[in-house]
Amino acid sequence: MVEPDGSRVAFGTTVTFALNDQNRTITIVGNDEADPAAGLLAFSAPLCRAMMGGEVGDLLDFANKPDAIEILAIQMPT
């Protein structure tokens, strides 16, 4: 597995993104750590899968909608 360097959305990164005209921040974690109410989403969740590999400024398709997600910021794990 490639270590995250903050340039792309990857396992362990914290991502701020726009979806449906709302900004959200989530951290991508393992299935056993997932707690959606706390902003911890499993890497296997459809939203995370749609963002994996994305970079700041990218517009990504989600739920059959083109350009549904805009990546606003990516932070490294602390």
Biopython code that builds the backbone (N, CA, C, O; Angstrom):
import numpy as np
from Bio.PDB.StructureBuilder import StructureBuilder

atoms = [
    (1, "MET", "N", (0.838, -1.175, 0.000)),
    (1, "MET", "CA", (0.000, 0.000, 0.000)),
    (1, "MET", "C", (0.886, 1.242, 0.000)),
    (1, "MET", "O", (1.894, 1.291, 0.706)),
    (2, "VAL", "N", (0.518, 2.224, -0.777)),
    (2, "VAL", "CA", (1.271, 3.465, -0.868)),
    (2, "VAL", "C", (0.929, 4.349, 0.329)),
    (2, "VAL", "O", (-0.242, 4.521, 0.667)),
    (3, "GLU", "N", (1.951, 4.904, 0.963)),
    (3, "GLU", "CA", (1.738, 5.815, 2.087)),
    (3, "GLU", "C", (1.158, 7.125, 1.568)),
    (3, "GLU", "O", (1.626, 7.641, 0.553)),
    (4, "PRO", "N", (0.149, 7.673, 2.244)),
    (4, "PRO", "CA", (-0.416, 8.954, 1.814)),
    (4, "PRO", "C", (0.606, 10.072, 1.982)),
    (4, "PRO", "O", (1.344, 10.105, 2.967)),
    (5, "ASP", "N", (0.647, 10.985, 1.018)),
    (5, "ASP", "CA", (1.564, 12.123, 1.114)),
    (5, "ASP", "C", (0.824, 13.456, 1.125)),
    (5, "ASP", "O", (1.450, 14.515, 1.136)),
    (6, "GLY", "N", (-0.494, 13.406, 1.120)),
    (6, "GLY", "CA", (-1.294, 14.628, 1.171)),
    (6, "GLY", "C", (-1.644, 15.207, -0.180)),
    (6, "GLY", "O", (-2.402, 16.173, -0.264)),
    (7, "SER", "N", (-1.101, 14.629, -1.244)),
    (7, "SER", "CA", (-1.401, 15.170, -2.572)),
    (7, "SER", "C", (-2.651, 14.536, -3.183)),
    (7, "SER", "O", (-3.265, 15.108, -4.084)),
    (8, "ARG", "N", (-3.022, 13.358, -2.692)),
    (8, "ARG", "CA", (-4.191, 12.639, -3.209)),
    (8, "ARG", "C", (-4.990, 12.061, -2.045)),
    (8, "ARG", "O", (-4.451, 11.801, -0.969)),
    (9, "VAL", "N", (-6.279, 11.865, -2.282)),
    (9, "VAL", "CA", (-7.125, 11.214, -1.295)),
    (9, "VAL", "C", (-6.679, 9.759, -1.176)),
    (9, "VAL", "O", (-6.567, 9.054, -2.178)),
    (10, "ALA", "N", (-6.426, 9.317, 0.046)),
    (10, "ALA", "CA", (-5.954, 7.957, 0.299)),
    (10, "ALA", "C", (-6.406, 7.520, 1.686)),
    (10, "ALA", "O", (-6.874, 8.330, 2.486)),
    (11, "PHE", "N", (-6.259, 6.243, 1.952)),
    (11, "PHE", "CA", (-6.560, 5.699, 3.277)),
    (11, "PHE", "C", (-5.805, 6.507, 4.325)),
    (11, "PHE", "O", (-4.604, 6.740, 4.189)),
    (12, "GLY", "N", (-6.504, 6.931, 5.359)),
    (12, "GLY", "CA", (-5.876, 7.664, 6.453)),
    (12, "GLY", "C", (-5.916, 9.169, 6.317)),
    (12, "GLY", "O", (-5.643, 9.875, 7.287)),
    (13, "THR", "N", (-6.247, 9.683, 5.144)),
    (13, "THR", "CA", (-6.283, 11.134, 4.987)),
    (13, "THR", "C", (-7.615, 11.699, 5.464)),
    (13, "THR", "O", (-8.626, 10.999, 5.522)),
    (14, "THR", "N", (-7.588, 12.983, 5.803)),
    (14, "THR", "CA", (-8.790, 13.730, 6.133)),
    (14, "THR", "C", (-9.100, 14.603, 4.931)),
    (14, "THR", "O", (-8.234, 15.329, 4.443)),
    (15, "VAL", "N", (-10.327, 14.535, 4.456)),
    (15, "VAL", "CA", (-10.706, 15.185, 3.204)),
    (15, "VAL", "C", (-11.858, 16.159, 3.449)),
    (15, "VAL", "O", (-12.869, 15.803, 4.055)),
    (16, "THR", "N", (-11.692, 17.381, 2.973)),
    (16, "THR", "CA", (-12.783, 18.348, 2.963)),
    (16, "THR", "C", (-13.265, 18.429, 1.523)),
    (16, "THR", "O", (-12.472, 18.587, 0.596)),
    (17, "PHE", "N", (-14.574, 18.318, 1.352)),
    (17, "PHE", "CA", (-15.139, 18.275, 0.006)),
    (17, "PHE", "C", (-16.506, 18.932, 0.001)),
    (17, "PHE", "O", (-17.138, 19.095, 1.045)),
    (18, "ALA", "N", (-16.950, 19.303, -1.183)),
    (18, "ALA", "CA", (-18.297, 19.844, -1.378)),
    (18, "ALA", "C", (-19.134, 18.785, -2.077)),
    (18, "ALA", "O", (-18.704, 18.179, -3.058)),
    (19, "LEU", "N", (-20.344, 18.573, -1.551)),
    (19, "LEU", "CA", (-21.299, 17.629, -2.137)),
    (19, "LEU", "C", (-22.683, 18.192, -1.873)),
    (19, "LEU", "O", (-23.032, 18.485, -0.730)),
    (20, "ASN", "N", (-23.464, 18.342, -2.917)),
    (20, "ASN", "CA", (-24.824, 18.891, -2.790)),
    (20, "ASN", "C", (-24.820, 20.261, -2.115)),
    (20, "ASN", "O", (-25.639, 20.530, -1.236)),
    (21, "ASP", "N", (-23.895, 21.119, -2.530)),
    (21, "ASP", "CA", (-23.791, 22.488, -2.012)),
    (21, "ASP", "C", (-23.503, 22.557, -0.521)),
    (21, "ASP", "O", (-23.799, 23.568, 0.115)),
    (22, "GLN", "N", (-22.932, 21.503, 0.048)),
    (22, "GLN", "CA", (-22.532, 21.502, 1.454)),
    (22, "GLN", "C", (-21.095, 21.029, 1.564)),
    (22, "GLN", "O", (-20.698, 20.054, 0.925)),
    (23, "ASN", "N", (-20.314, 21.733, 2.386)),
    (23, "ASN", "CA", (-18.949, 21.302, 2.652)),
    (23, "ASN", "C", (-18.961, 20.329, 3.825)),
    (23, "ASN", "O", (-19.649, 20.542, 4.824)),
    (24, "ARG", "N", (-18.186, 19.259, 3.683)),
    (24, "ARG", "CA", (-18.059, 18.245, 4.733)),
    (24, "ARG", "C", (-16.599, 17.858, 4.863)),
    (24, "ARG", "O", (-15.813, 18.013, 3.929)),
    (25, "THR", "N", (-16.249, 17.355, 6.028)),
    (25, "THR", "CA", (-14.910, 16.832, 6.256)),
    (25, "THR", "C", (-15.038, 15.437, 6.841)),
    (25, "THR", "O", (-15.778, 15.212, 7.799)),
    (26, "ILE", "N", (-14.302, 14.503, 6.248)),
    (26, "ILE", "CA", (-14.296, 13.125, 6.730)),
    (26, "ILE", "C", (-12.862, 12.618, 6.786)),
    (26, "ILE", "O", (-11.974, 13.139, 6.112)),
    (27, "THR", "N", (-12.657, 11.602, 7.596)),
    (27, "THR", "CA", (-11.381, 10.898, 7.624)),
    (27, "THR", "C", (-11.643, 9.478, 7.136)),
    (27, "THR", "O", (-12.600, 8.829, 7.557)),
    (28, "ILE", "N", (-10.778, 9.008, 6.242)),
    (28, "ILE", "CA", (-10.939, 7.678, 5.659)),
    (28, "ILE", "C", (-10.183, 6.673, 6.525)),
    (28, "ILE", "O", (-8.970, 6.774, 6.708)),
    (29, "VAL", "N", (-10.931, 5.698, 7.057)),
    (29, "VAL", "CA", (-10.386, 4.740, 8.022)),
    (29, "VAL", "C", (-10.728, 3.315, 7.599)),
    (29, "VAL", "O", (-11.372, 3.091, 6.574)),
    (30, "GLY", "N", (-10.287, 2.369, 8.401)),
    (30, "GLY", "CA", (-10.624, 0.972, 8.165)),
    (30, "GLY", "C", (-12.065, 0.678, 8.555)),
    (30, "GLY", "O", (-12.701, 1.452, 9.270)),
    (31, "ASN", "N", (-12.562, -0.444, 8.077)),
    (31, "ASN", "CA", (-13.942, -0.834, 8.369)),
    (31, "ASN", "C", (-14.209, -0.905, 9.869)),
    (31, "ASN", "O", (-15.292, -0.536, 10.322)),
    (32, "ASP", "N", (-13.238, -1.375, 10.640)),
    (32, "ASP", "CA", (-13.422, -1.541, 12.079)),
    (32, "ASP", "C", (-13.389, -0.226, 12.848)),
    (32, "ASP", "O", (-13.782, -0.192, 14.014)),
    (33, "GLU", "N", (-12.932, 0.852, 12.226)),
    (33, "GLU", "CA", (-12.851, 2.162, 12.881)),
    (33, "GLU", "C", (-13.971, 3.108, 12.456)),
    (33, "GLU", "O", (-14.104, 4.199, 13.011)),
    (34, "ALA", "N", (-14.761, 2.706, 11.496)),
    (34, "ALA", "CA", (-15.772, 3.590, 10.919)),
    (34, "ALA", "C", (-16.796, 4.036, 11.969)),
    (34, "ALA", "O", (-17.300, 3.239, 12.759)),
    (35, "ASP", "N", (-17.080, 5.335, 11.944)),
    (35, "ASP", "CA", (-18.099, 5.941, 12.805)),
    (35, "ASP", "C", (-18.619, 7.159, 12.046)),
    (35, "ASP", "O", (-18.165, 8.278, 12.286)),
    (36, "PRO", "N", (-19.567, 6.949, 11.133)),
    (36, "PRO", "CA", (-20.024, 8.051, 10.280)),
    (36, "PRO", "C", (-20.462, 9.291, 11.048)),
    (36, "PRO", "O", (-20.233, 10.408, 10.583)),
    (37, "ALA", "N", (-21.080, 9.125, 12.200)),
    (37, "ALA", "CA", (-21.527, 10.283, 12.984)),
    (37, "ALA", "C", (-20.347, 11.139, 13.452)),
    (37, "ALA", "O", (-20.493, 12.340, 13.681)),
    (38, "ALA", "N", (-19.179, 10.509, 13.590)),
    (38, "ALA", "CA", (-17.974, 11.221, 14.012)),
    (38, "ALA", "C", (-17.112, 11.639, 12.822)),
    (38, "ALA", "O", (-16.011, 12.157, 13.011)),
    (39, "GLY", "N", (-17.600, 11.420, 11.596)),
    (39, "GLY", "CA", (-16.848, 11.802, 10.413)),
    (39, "GLY", "C", (-15.778, 10.807, 10.012)),
    (39, "GLY", "O", (-14.875, 11.141, 9.245)),
    (40, "LEU", "N", (-15.868, 9.585, 10.524)),
    (40, "LEU", "CA", (-14.921, 8.527, 10.179)),
    (40, "LEU", "C", (-15.624, 7.548, 9.251)),
    (40, "LEU", "O", (-16.510, 6.804, 9.671)),
    (41, "LEU", "N", (-15.216, 7.557, 7.977)),
    (41, "LEU", "CA", (-15.854, 6.695, 6.977)),
    (41, "LEU", "C", (-14.885, 5.616, 6.517)),
    (41, "LEU", "O", (-13.698, 5.870, 6.314)),
    (42, "ALA", "N", (-15.412, 4.409, 6.359)),
    (42, "ALA", "CA", (-14.603, 3.286, 5.894)),
    (42, "ALA", "C", (-14.170, 3.505, 4.447)),
    (42, "ALA", "O", (-14.925, 4.033, 3.630)),
    (43, "PHE", "N", (-12.952, 3.094, 4.151)),
    (43, "PHE", "CA", (-12.423, 3.215, 2.792)),
    (43, "PHE", "C", (-13.306, 2.504, 1.783)),
    (43, "PHE", "O", (-13.289, 2.836, 0.598)),
    (44, "SER", "N", (-14.081, 1.524, 2.245)),
    (44, "SER", "CA", (-14.937, 0.757, 1.351)),
    (44, "SER", "C", (-16.295, 1.420, 1.088)),
    (44, "SER", "O", (-17.066, 0.940, 0.257)),
    (45, "ALA", "N", (-16.590, 2.512, 1.785)),
    (45, "ALA", "CA", (-17.863, 3.215, 1.574)),
    (45, "ALA", "C", (-17.891, 3.822, 0.169)),
    (45, "ALA", "O", (-16.861, 4.285, -0.321)),
    (46, "PRO", "N", (-19.044, 3.825, -0.474)),
    (46, "PRO", "CA", (-19.123, 4.364, -1.838)),
    (46, "PRO", "C", (-18.574, 5.787, -1.972)),
    (46, "PRO", "O", (-17.923, 6.100, -2.969)),
    (47, "LEU", "N", (-18.825, 6.641, -0.996)),
    (47, "LEU", "CA", (-18.317, 8.015, -1.058)),
    (47, "LEU", "C", (-16.791, 8.033, -1.066)),
    (47, "LEU", "O", (-16.177, 8.756, -1.851)),
    (48, "CYS", "N", (-16.184, 7.237, -0.195)),
    (48, "CYS", "CA", (-14.716, 7.175, -0.150)),
    (48, "CYS", "C", (-14.148, 6.585, -1.429)),
    (48, "CYS", "O", (-13.155, 7.083, -1.960)),
    (49, "ARG", "N", (-14.774, 5.529, -1.923)),
    (49, "ARG", "CA", (-14.291, 4.924, -3.165)),
    (49, "ARG", "C", (-14.330, 5.932, -4.307)),
    (49, "ARG", "O", (-13.442, 5.938, -5.160)),
    (50, "ALA", "N", (-15.353, 6.782, -4.330)),
    (50, "ALA", "CA", (-15.466, 7.784, -5.394)),
    (50, "ALA", "C", (-14.349, 8.831, -5.301)),
    (50, "ALA", "O", (-13.938, 9.393, -6.316)),
    (51, "MET", "N", (-13.865, 9.087, -4.094)),
    (51, "MET", "CA", (-12.848, 10.131, -3.906)),
    (51, "MET", "C", (-11.413, 9.624, -3.969)),
    (51, "MET", "O", (-10.494, 10.414, -4.183)),
    (52, "MET", "N", (-11.203, 8.318, -3.785)),
    (52, "MET", "CA", (-9.842, 7.772, -3.736)),
    (52, "MET", "C", (-9.032, 8.180, -4.960)),
    (52, "MET", "O", (-9.472, 8.024, -6.098)),
    (53, "GLY", "N", (-7.851, 8.701, -4.702)),
    (53, "GLY", "CA", (-6.955, 9.119, -5.775)),
    (53, "GLY", "C", (-7.211, 10.536, -6.254)),
    (53, "GLY", "O", (-6.438, 11.062, -7.055)),
    (54, "GLY", "N", (-8.281, 11.167, -5.783)),
    (54, "GLY", "CA", (-8.586, 12.532, -6.194)),
    (54, "GLY", "C", (-7.604, 13.531, -5.601)),
    (54, "GLY", "O", (-6.988, 13.272, -4.568)),
    (55, "GLU", "N", (-7.466, 14.663, -6.258)),
    (55, "GLU", "CA", (-6.591, 15.744, -5.810)),
    (55, "GLU", "C", (-7.422, 16.991, -5.556)),
    (55, "GLU", "O", (-8.554, 17.098, -6.029)),
    (56, "VAL", "N", (-6.861, 17.932, -4.809)),
    (56, "VAL", "CA", (-7.550, 19.199, -4.546)),
    (56, "VAL", "C", (-7.928, 19.840, -5.881)),
    (56, "VAL", "O", (-7.109, 19.947, -6.793)),
    (57, "GLY", "N", (-9.181, 20.260, -5.970)),
    (57, "GLY", "CA", (-9.692, 20.886, -7.180)),
    (57, "GLY", "C", (-10.390, 19.930, -8.128)),
    (57, "GLY", "O", (-11.087, 20.364, -9.046)),
    (58, "ASP", "N", (-10.212, 18.622, -7.916)),
    (58, "ASP", "CA", (-10.861, 17.643, -8.784)),
    (58, "ASP", "C", (-12.378, 17.660, -8.589)),
    (58, "ASP", "O", (-12.872, 17.849, -7.478)),
    (59, "LEU", "N", (-13.095, 17.460, -9.672)),
    (59, "LEU", "CA", (-14.538, 17.250, -9.665)),
    (59, "LEU", "C", (-14.769, 15.794, -10.003)),
    (59, "LEU", "O", (-14.315, 15.311, -11.040)),
    (60, "LEU", "N", (-15.475, 15.092, -9.129)),
    (60, "LEU", "CA", (-15.619, 13.650, -9.273)),
    (60, "LEU", "C", (-17.081, 13.247, -9.364)),
    (60, "LEU", "O", (-17.954, 13.865, -8.755)),
    (61, "ASP", "N", (-17.324, 12.209, -10.129)),
    (61, "ASP", "CA", (-18.681, 11.675, -10.261)),
    (61, "ASP", "C", (-19.052, 10.897, -9.002)),
    (61, "ASP", "O", (-18.204, 10.252, -8.386)),
    (62, "PHE", "N", (-20.334, 10.965, -8.626)),
    (62, "PHE", "CA", (-20.833, 10.207, -7.487)),
    (62, "PHE", "C", (-22.331, 10.010, -7.638)),
    (62, "PHE", "O", (-23.053, 10.941, -7.994)),
    (63, "ALA", "N", (-22.793, 8.806, -7.370)),
    (63, "ALA", "CA", (-24.225, 8.465, -7.420)),
    (63, "ALA", "C", (-24.833, 8.833, -8.775)),
    (63, "ALA", "O", (-25.911, 9.423, -8.857)),
    (64, "ASN", "N", (-24.117, 8.470, -9.822)),
    (64, "ASN", "CA", (-24.565, 8.719, -11.199)),
    (64, "ASN", "C", (-24.726, 10.194, -11.541)),
    (64, "ASN", "O", (-25.461, 10.540, -12.466)),
    (65, "LYS", "N", (-24.045, 11.067, -10.800)),
    (65, "LYS", "CA", (-24.074, 12.502, -11.083)),
    (65, "LYS", "C", (-22.660, 12.946, -11.438)),
    (65, "LYS", "O", (-21.740, 12.782, -10.637)),
    (66, "PRO", "N", (-22.480, 13.504, -12.625)),
    (66, "PRO", "CA", (-21.143, 13.991, -12.994)),
    (66, "PRO", "C", (-20.761, 15.196, -12.148)),
    (66, "PRO", "O", (-21.602, 16.037, -11.829)),
    (67, "ASP", "N", (-19.493, 15.270, -11.791)),
    (67, "ASP", "CA", (-18.943, 16.407, -11.041)),
    (67, "ASP", "C", (-19.701, 16.681, -9.744)),
    (67, "ASP", "O", (-19.861, 17.838, -9.354)),
    (68, "ALA", "N", (-20.164, 15.641, -9.082)),
    (68, "ALA", "CA", (-20.958, 15.792, -7.855)),
    (68, "ALA", "C", (-20.108, 16.184, -6.647)),
    (68, "ALA", "O", (-20.591, 16.852, -5.733)),
    (69, "ILE", "N", (-18.839, 15.765, -6.647)),
    (69, "ILE", "CA", (-17.946, 16.010, -5.515)),
    (69, "ILE", "C", (-16.821, 16.924, -5.974)),
    (69, "ILE", "O", (-16.238, 16.708, -7.037)),
    (70, "GLU", "N", (-16.511, 17.945, -5.179)),
    (70, "GLU", "CA", (-15.318, 18.764, -5.416)),
    (70, "GLU", "C", (-14.399, 18.600, -4.216)),
    (70, "GLU", "O", (-14.802, 18.859, -3.082)),
    (71, "ILE", "N", (-13.174, 18.174, -4.459)),
    (71, "ILE", "CA", (-12.188, 18.023, -3.389)),
    (71, "ILE", "C", (-11.647, 19.409, -3.053)),
    (71, "ILE", "O", (-11.096, 20.089, -3.918)),
    (72, "LEU", "N", (-11.806, 19.833, -1.784)),
    (72, "LEU", "CA", (-11.390, 21.166, -1.364)),
    (72, "LEU", "C", (-10.060, 21.164, -0.617)),
    (72, "LEU", "O", (-9.275, 22.103, -0.751)),
    (73, "ALA", "N", (-9.798, 20.116, 0.172)),
    (73, "ALA", "CA", (-8.541, 20.040, 0.936)),
    (73, "ALA", "C", (-8.289, 18.593, 1.316)),
    (73, "ALA", "O", (-9.219, 17.805, 1.490)),
    (74, "ILE", "N", (-6.998, 18.259, 1.443)),
    (74, "ILE", "CA", (-6.571, 16.938, 1.882)),
    (74, "ILE", "C", (-5.534, 17.141, 2.969)),
    (74, "ILE", "O", (-4.570, 17.884, 2.786)),
    (75, "GLN", "N", (-5.731, 16.483, 4.095)),
    (75, "GLN", "CA", (-4.779, 16.593, 5.201)),
    (75, "GLN", "C", (-4.212, 15.217, 5.510)),
    (75, "GLN", "O", (-4.893, 14.197, 5.405)),
    (76, "MET", "N", (-2.948, 15.223, 5.893)),
    (76, "MET", "CA", (-2.270, 13.995, 6.285)),
    (76, "MET", "C", (-2.738, 13.556, 7.661)),
    (76, "MET", "O", (-3.213, 14.377, 8.446)),
    (77, "PRO", "N", (-2.611, 12.270, 7.963)),
    (77, "PRO", "CA", (-2.927, 11.807, 9.311)),
    (77, "PRO", "C", (-1.986, 12.434, 10.334)),
    (77, "PRO", "O", (-0.825, 12.722, 10.044)),
    (78, "THR", "N", (-2.506, 12.632, 11.514)),
    (78, "THR", "CA", (-1.664, 13.225, 12.562)),
    (78, "THR", "C", (-1.156, 12.179, 13.516)),
    (78, "THR", "O", (-0.433, 12.502, 14.458)),
]
sb = StructureBuilder()
sb.init_structure("model")
sb.init_model(0)
sb.init_chain("A")
sb.init_seg("    ")
for serial, (resi, resn, name, xyz) in enumerate(atoms, 1):
    if name == "N":
        sb.init_residue(resn, " ", resi, " ")
    sb.init_atom(name, np.array(xyz, "f"), 0.0, 1.0, " ", f" {name:<3s}", serial, name[0])
structure = sb.get_structure()
